[in-house]
Amino acid sequence: MDLLIALVVGLASGFLNVVAGGGTLIVFPTLVALGLSPLVANVTAAVGVFPGSLAGSWTYRKILKEQKKLAWMSVMLMPVFSIIGAGLLLYLPERNFEIIVPFLIGSAGILIAIQPIIYKLYPKTSARLNFKLIVPGFIIAGIYVGYFGAGTGVILLAIFGLAGLANIQQANALKNLGSGAGNAIAALIFVFSGLVVWEVAISVAIGSVLGGVLGGRMAQKLDATFFRVIILIVAICASVYLFVKNF
């Protein structure tokens, strides 16, 4: 039964990551509710979720060709700095993560909810991109995705908008690629940590790939507002639950 639940939340995660972002906010608290510790749940979720982001990116492959430089920067810089975030997660005391995770979940939920406001940062027409802003942005987003991950897509969207990218579909494609690439390297590190609950991670991964492909095909047609509200409600409930549990 637990594996079926993991498959279903993986499907939801893959779909939500592409359509609205924040799919990890569905998987992580579910795995904690199934009995995993916050650290083990986070590591297992990371291994299970990243294939869905990459699958969603594949559905955007034609759009990604329109921003080849940013696409290459995403797949090179995000993984490099995600190594730092993954290292911090694994080598700092587990209690530190347990204390901070309710606040990370709440903050990520708010980020997802205000995504339409983030879109207002985008200029009406494309201008010369400010790479002096993009590179530090990748550093911050990369470290964050390695440490926790949920809400990384919205951070990347804000960076792209502030840097002068006007095409929101291109930005969505790039944030899926960047967060997926960063999460992939973090997941690779977690594979060797001995913390991954493999049967759960594989179930989540299968669901996330199916959800990522489905979400990638539907993202351009759906109004994501409904999904953002659901993610925010889940984030608030999970944040309160973990705060009470850990304190």
C-alpha positions in Angstrom: 0.0 0.0 0.0 2.9 2.4 0.8 4.4 1.9 -2.6 1.1 2.6 -4.3 0.8 5.8 -2.3 4.4 6.7 -3.3 3.5 6.0 -7.0 0.4 8.3 -6.8 2.2 11.2 -5.1 5.1 10.8 -7.6 2.6 11.1 -10.4 1.2 14.3 -8.8 4.6 15.6 -8.2 5.8 15.2 -11.8 2.6 16.8 -13.1 2.8 19.7 -10.6 6.5 20.4 -11.1 5.9 21.1 -14.7 2.5 22.9 -14.5 3.0 25.0 -11.4 6.1 23.9 -9.5 6.4 22.6 -6.0 5.7 18.9 -6.6 8.2 18.0 -3.8 5.8 19.6 -1.4 3.4 16.8 -2.1 6.0 14.0 -1.9 8.0 15.0 1.1 5.3 15.3 3.7 3.7 12.1 2.4 6.9 10.2 2.9 7.2 11.6 6.4 3.6 10.6 7.1 4.6 7.0 5.9 7.1 6.9 8.7 10.4 8.1 7.1 12.5 10.6 9.1 12.6 14.1 7.5 16.2 13.6 6.3 15.5 10.2 4.8 12.2 11.5 3.2 14.0 14.4 1.6 16.8 12.3 0.2 14.3 9.6 -1.1 12.1 12.3 -2.6 15.0 13.9 -4.4 16.0 10.6 -6.0 12.4 9.9 -7.0 11.3 13.4 -8.2 14.1 14.5 -10.5 13.3 12.1 -13.5 9.9 13.8 -13.7 11.5 17.3 -14.1 13.8 16.0 -16.8 10.9 14.3 -18.5 8.9 17.5 -18.5 11.9 19.3 -19.9 12.0 16.9 -22.8 8.5 18.0 -23.8 9.8 21.5 -24.0 12.9 20.6 -26.1 11.8 22.8 -29.1 11.4 25.8 -26.9 14.7 25.2 -25.2 16.5 25.5 -28.6 15.4 29.1 -28.6 17.6 29.8 -25.6 20.6 27.5 -26.1 23.0 29.6 -24.0 20.7 29.7 -21.0 19.9 26.0 -21.4 23.6 25.1 -21.4 24.2 27.3 -18.4 21.3 25.6 -16.6 22.7 22.1 -17.1 26.2 23.2 -16.2 25.9 25.6 -13.3 22.9 24.2 -11.4 24.4 20.7 -10.9 27.8 22.2 -9.8 26.2 24.2 -7.0 23.7 21.6 -6.1 26.7 19.6 -4.9 27.2 22.2 -2.2 23.6 22.0 -1.1 23.6 18.2 -1.0 26.8 18.3 1.0 25.3 20.7 3.6 22.3 18.4 3.9 24.3 15.3 4.5 27.1 16.6 6.6 25.4 19.0 8.9 23.6 17.5 11.9 20.3 16.0 11.0 18.6 18.0 13.8 19.5 21.2 11.9 17.4 20.0 9.0 14.5 18.9 11.2 14.4 22.4 12.7 14.6 24.3 9.5 12.4 22.1 7.3 9.0 23.5 8.5 10.1 26.9 7.5 11.5 25.7 4.2 8.2 24.1 3.3 6.1 27.1 4.3 8.4 29.4 2.3 8.3 27.2 -0.7 4.5 27.1 -0.6 4.4 30.9 -0.5 6.8 31.0 -3.4 4.6 28.8 -5.5 1.5 30.8 -4.6 3.0 34.1 -5.6 4.3 32.8 -8.9 1.8 35.0 -10.9 3.4 38.0 -9.2 6.8 36.8 -10.3 5.6 36.7 -13.9 5.0 40.5 -13.6 8.7 40.9 -13.3 9.0 39.9 -17.0 9.5 42.7 -19.5 7.1 43.2 -22.3 9.8 42.7 -24.9 13.1 40.8 -24.8 16.2 42.8 -24.1 19.8 42.0 -23.7 20.0 39.4 -20.9 21.9 40.4 -17.8 24.1 37.5 -17.2 25.7 39.2 -14.2 22.4 38.6 -12.5 21.8 35.1 -13.9 25.1 33.5 -12.7 24.7 34.5 -9.0 21.1 33.4 -9.3 22.1 30.0 -10.5 24.5 29.7 -7.5 21.7 30.4 -5.0 19.2 28.2 -6.8 21.7 25.4 -7.2 22.6 25.3 -3.5 19.0 25.4 -2.6 17.9 22.6 -4.9 20.7 20.4 -3.5 19.6 21.1 0.1 15.8 20.9 -0.2 14.6 21.7 -3.7 10.9 22.6 -3.4 10.3 26.0 -4.8 13.5 26.1 -6.9 11.5 26.6 -10.1 10.0 29.8 -8.8 13.4 31.1 -7.7 14.7 30.5 -11.3 11.6 32.1 -12.8 12.3 35.3 -10.8 15.9 35.3 -11.8 15.0 35.0 -15.5 12.5 37.7 -15.3 14.8 40.1 -13.5 17.5 39.3 -16.0 15.3 40.5 -18.9 13.8 37.3 -20.4 10.4 38.2 -21.7 9.1 34.8 -23.0 7.4 33.0 -20.1 7.2 29.7 -22.0 11.0 29.8 -22.5 11.4 30.6 -18.8 9.2 27.7 -17.8 11.2 25.3 -20.0 14.5 26.6 -18.5 13.3 26.3 -14.9 12.3 22.7 -15.5 15.7 21.9 -17.1 17.7 23.8 -14.4 15.9 22.4 -11.4 15.9 18.9 -13.0 19.6 19.0 -13.7 20.5 20.3 -10.3 18.3 17.7 -8.6 19.8 15.0 -10.7 23.3 15.6 -9.4 22.1 15.9 -5.8 20.2 12.7 -6.3 23.3 11.0 -7.6 25.1 12.0 -4.4 22.2 10.8 -2.3 22.4 7.4 -4.0 25.7 6.8 -2.2 24.6 8.1 1.1 22.9 4.9 2.2 19.8 6.9 3.2 17.6 6.2 0.1 14.6 3.9 0.7 14.9 2.4 -2.8 11.5 0.8 -3.2 9.8 4.1 -2.3 12.2 6.1 -4.5 11.6 3.9 -7.5 7.8 4.1 -7.1 8.0 7.9 -6.9 10.3 8.0 -9.9 7.9 6.0 -12.1 5.0 8.2 -11.1 7.0 11.4 -11.6 8.1 10.5 -15.1 4.5 9.8 -16.1 3.3 13.0 -14.4 6.2 15.0 -15.9 5.3 14.0 -19.5 1.6 14.6 -18.9 2.2 17.9 -17.3 4.7 19.0 -20.0 2.0 18.4 -22.7 -0.7 20.2 -20.8 1.2 23.0 -19.1 0.7 25.5 -21.9 -3.1 24.9 -21.9 -3.9 24.9 -18.1 -4.6 27.6 -15.7 -2.2 26.7 -12.8 -4.0 28.8 -10.2 -6.0 25.9 -8.9 -2.9 23.8 -8.5 -1.0 26.6 -6.7 -3.8 26.8 -4.1 -3.7 23.1 -3.5 0.1 23.2 -3.1 -0.1 26.2 -0.7 -2.7 24.4 1.5 -0.6 21.2 1.6 2.5 23.3 2.4 0.9 25.1 5.3 -0.5 21.8 6.7 2.8 20.0 6.3 4.7 23.0 7.8 2.5 23.1 10.9 2.6 19.3 11.3 6.4 19.2 11.1 6.8 22.2 13.4 4.6 20.6 16.1 6.3 17.2 15.6 9.9 18.5 15.7 9.5 21.0 18.5 
